[in-house]
């Protein structure tokens, strides 16, 4: 009788652990999937930030070129005025 009760308890515990194991596997899979999705979003955000930084650098470079062109135009105009005054 004791062996039967003990065997029943061992089987019940084994089934309980097996059921918990599957739940943990499902939870682990859900966490892994969420982590992968989060990593993908973070990579996309980093790429977008890099693109924005590059675009800002291009804008600054274009502004610098415009300033140089303006300075060249002012110098050319000043040279014309100096030549006309002679």
Secondary structure, 3 states (H helix, E strand, C coil): CHHHHHHHHHHHHHHHHHHHHHHHHHHHHHHHHHHHHHHHHHHHHHHHHHHHHHHHHHHHHHHHHHHHHHHHHHHHHHHHHHHHHC
